[in-house]
Amino acid sequence: MDDLNAPLGQGAAPQRRFPIARLAAQGLASILGAALVGFLLWAALMRDPLGGEPTAAALIPPAQTAQAPAAQPEPRLDQPAPGTPADGGVTTGGSQTITIIDGSSGKRQEVVIASSEGKRGTGDARALEPSRHGPIPRIASDGRRPSEIYARKPDAGTRNPDGPRIAIVVGGLGVSATTTANALSKLPGAITFAFTPYGADLDTHVSQAREKGHEVLLQVPMEPYDYPDNDPGPQTLLSSLSSEQNVDRLHWLFSRIQGYVGVMNFMGARFTASDNALAPVLRELSKRGLIYVDDGTSPRSQAGQIAGANKLPYAKAEVVIDAVPSAAEIDSALKRLETLARGRGVVVGYSSALPASIDRIAKWAKAAQGRGIVLIPVTAAAVRARST
């Protein structure tokens, strides 16, 4: 029977078909099987003790040893300094370099902060107590305050002791050795020196200032309105922190130097305008026998009222001498200071340690005595605390 006449499906040999999908599956299975066999052979021969766990290799330069400390990144002022706990305290350690940013000019200044460990201070042991940050001031057991112990003795040879009295505070010292040396060499001892808490050789500068008869203030960085664009430095007192955090930061700042009669704000327009933020700080100053000096740069400062309520000796600068840092404007401000002194009896002026400011104040001070002006340290101008 031929194929044309045969019934459908009968007499014809079945045809074998191999779909493409079946071929692909068989090929993939073969490849996976070969890979498995290869892996088992490799594991048996290599005897890897880590069992195939990921590992990493690092190249160590020959000069580096196990004892060499790892390099630390330069700290930023908008972040806690190395060793700064979340509550704002700082554990003492090695020196570090920080950058202070001037918000008005954008100028950045590198400053070295020395460790407080092993510091040979210039303070009176009777008026110091230990803290986790280092020695900080206190009222001595005999009742004497640091503001009394470190106060400058009055001049015995003053020509006109009852004349108009002027106290001038020059701030921003300690950061630059050149600027500090300039102030030490040119300004008379009756001028009060205010030191920032940052600098590599603060103890030496403070000792030199006191040896030359200057009273010393500690400038405490406080929050300005444009913080952190304008950043006073590490451990700045902030209105957003709790009173405990700010007092702990204050203790760190206290430990930077010794031998000061009191504290002056460094910036701080926002902080000093807040009763809730400023009051605990000024209470702490009163508790420790210090004075507080307002630099007069912020008209919103509440320091005067809070100081009075806490029996804290207080002074405020009536004239910012170099608000406009030109020779003519500085001379004009000094004349205004004289006029106020003749009317009120006692006034306080504040100046930064700009070279032009130091030169003009030094020249003015030499001639002021001949006009009957008496230069006094800032403790002599502070309103005294009431007796307890």
Disulfide bonds with the S-S distance in Angstrom:
none
